[in-house]
Amino acid sequence: MDEVEGLLKELTEAGGIPGHEAEVRQLVRKHLGPLGDISYDRLGSVICEKRGEARGPKIMLAAHMDEIGFLVSHITKEGFIRFAALGGWWDQVLLAQRVRIKTAQGDVIGTIGAKPPHLLSDEERRKLVEKDNMYIDIGATSSDEVEKAGVRIADPIVPVSEFTVLASGRTYLSKAFDDRGGCAVMIAVTQRMVSLDHPNTLFAVATVQEEVGLRGAKTSVTLVNPDVAIVLEGTAANDMPGASNEGHQVLRLGGGPVVTFYRGDMIPNRHLRDLMIDIARKNAIPLQIRADGRVRGGTDGAAIHLHGSGVPTVVLSLPVRYVHSHGAIMHRADFDAAVELLTEVIRGLDQKTVTDMTAW
Ligand code: CO
């Protein structure tokens, strides 16, 4: 495992559901700490300031640390655990998955219970089980045993999935590439900037609570007050069977990071977007352009670009297959291209370039 794989393993396996980001925050802090001055907003987002030339513009790189997960909502007297979902889960990807309940006494492993086929009626087999009817089984036979294990109402629950390098050697399987992939890109770019001159001040920001409403983006952007923002995300690749309608755009794993032209909650600054595309072309860095307005889901960009009187913002995403599940897949080529591209873009963001972005 090389350095990037080690970083992705560490970050994706860490727990960090919205409002409970402590585990992943510690890791982000460990990696960003040596690169600049660390501070926090009061919701728990991490801000790393790396100063370049004195009076240059302030560039905010943002990636969210939180992942989708669950909270303990009820313990039945038979010892089963009901849960509330945090973030956008699809019920179909939950059954028989492993989870880790973070209790005050330590971690407790469980599985999301699924009736075996032997017990299913013909009608049940055809139906989607809804998460309200699911439960977590930690192997207890009474509520007393659950309590003894330390599990309490409102304890956070994290998906469990082991980071694995797949057969190609270039693709990785894990949970939470949305958005630990973005966090890893941000860390790698900030590491590079340490040895390079740049005409601006870089703020690498790992935000909290994106999956429940872009909350850490709102609070951290107030502290940073950037002149320009680049949001790093994981977005849904649709290059697998049945995922794209014929005649519509296909975003491929390994085709390069994705810059989005339009989404329901944000239109990127045209100049910043075009600068990114030009730099990619000049340096022969693969880049995919998403202009499909039907894709759902918001990003921190929605909150950041509306800060103050407006912040020129663009969203750059790693394409991820099976995003928001225990078994997501990303491609190393997309990671490397994103790091390469961002390094070049940040080096080009001087005062004039940034001022011109909002010269109407
Ligand atoms: Co995300």
Residues whose N, C-alpha, C, O or C-beta is under 5 A from the ligand:
A	BS01	CO	D178 D179 G234
